[in-house]
């Protein structure tokens, strides 16, 4: 990782940690403890517009898209955000119906727990 990318990552991690985004982790957690996938997922879920811009400076678009597809696309809670992210940051020409056909993984987990 380039030095600038590392500085951006540390600054973004500290900003999100101070906002309480990583409340469910140990208070002593560092960005190296968290791992790239979880860090990227949390920035996508809870970061603001500026945080997203920094995320795209830290990681390659294809990496972010992979995390997004694995963790957010199938979650109905993020449907409007997914549309925004797809159009603005990933340059995809999609409508909200694109996410309608995606299997809702979160719902399926709850359904299995209830049965």
Secondary structure, 3 states (H helix, E strand, C coil): CCHHHHHHHHHHHHHHHHCCCCCCCCCCCCHHHHCHHHHHHHHHHHCCHHHHHHHHHHCCHHHHHHHHHHHCCCCHHHHHHHHHHHHHHCCCCCCHHHHCCCCCHHHHHHHHHHC
